[in-house]
Amino acid sequence: MSKYYITGGADSHWFPTKAKTLASAKSIASKTYQAAVGSKIEVAELVGSGESERYERVAVKHGFDDWQQA
């Protein structure tokens, strides 16, 4: 199971990554969404299990600004 998930722009779904670190997940998210989207990009971790599973945002980036802790 993936540890980090990414989303950006108008996407309403979280997509799994193969990133093992938050820095790698941020890099993947930037490469995936930055050029095409240029708006909000988010990185999350999947926490909980079963019916209590949820995506907990750990980092967000607005446009071309620096990453911020969520």
C-alpha positions as CSV (number, residue, x, y, z in Angstrom):
1,M,0.0,0.0,0.0
2,S,1.2,3.5,-0.8
3,K,2.2,5.8,2.0
4,Y,1.8,9.1,0.1
5,Y,-1.0,10.2,-2.2
6,I,-1.1,13.3,-4.4
7,T,-3.8,15.5,-5.9
8,G,-3.9,18.8,-7.7
9,G,-5.9,21.3,-9.7
10,A,-9.5,20.2,-10.4
11,D,-8.8,16.5,-9.4
12,S,-11.0,15.3,-6.7
13,H,-9.3,11.9,-6.3
14,W,-6.1,11.1,-4.5
15,F,-3.5,9.1,-6.5
16,P,-1.0,6.7,-4.9
17,T,2.7,7.3,-5.4
18,K,5.7,5.0,-4.9
19,A,7.4,7.7,-2.7
20,K,9.0,6.5,0.5
21,T,9.6,10.0,1.9
22,L,7.6,13.2,2.0
23,A,10.3,15.0,-0.1
24,S,10.0,12.4,-2.8
25,A,6.2,12.7,-2.8
26,K,6.5,16.5,-3.1
27,S,8.8,16.1,-6.1
28,I,6.4,13.7,-7.8
29,A,3.5,16.0,-7.2
30,S,5.3,19.0,-8.6
31,K,6.4,17.1,-11.7
32,T,2.9,15.7,-12.2
33,Y,0.9,18.8,-11.7
34,Q,3.0,22.0,-11.7
35,A,3.3,22.6,-15.4
36,A,-0.3,21.7,-16.3
37,V,-2.1,23.0,-13.3
38,G,-0.2,25.8,-11.7
39,S,-2.7,26.0,-8.8
40,K,-3.0,24.0,-5.6
41,I,-1.1,20.7,-5.2
42,E,-1.5,18.5,-2.1
43,V,0.3,15.5,-0.6
44,A,-1.5,13.3,1.9
45,E,-1.0,10.1,3.9
46,L,-3.6,7.5,4.3
47,V,-4.4,7.0,8.0
48,G,-6.8,4.7,9.8
49,S,-8.1,1.4,8.6
50,G,-11.4,0.0,7.3
51,E,-14.3,2.5,7.5
52,S,-12.1,5.0,9.4
53,E,-9.6,5.4,6.5
54,R,-9.0,9.0,5.5
55,Y,-6.5,11.1,3.7
56,E,-4.6,13.4,6.0
57,R,-2.9,16.3,4.2
58,V,0.7,16.7,5.1
59,A,1.8,19.3,2.5
60,V,0.3,21.9,0.2
61,K,1.7,24.1,-2.5
62,H,-0.2,27.1,-4.1
63,G,0.9,28.0,-7.6
64,F,4.7,28.4,-7.8
65,D,5.1,29.2,-4.1
66,D,7.1,27.0,-1.7
67,W,5.7,23.9,-0.1
68,Q,3.9,24.5,3.2
69,Q,3.1,22.0,6.0
70,A,-0.6,21.3,5.9
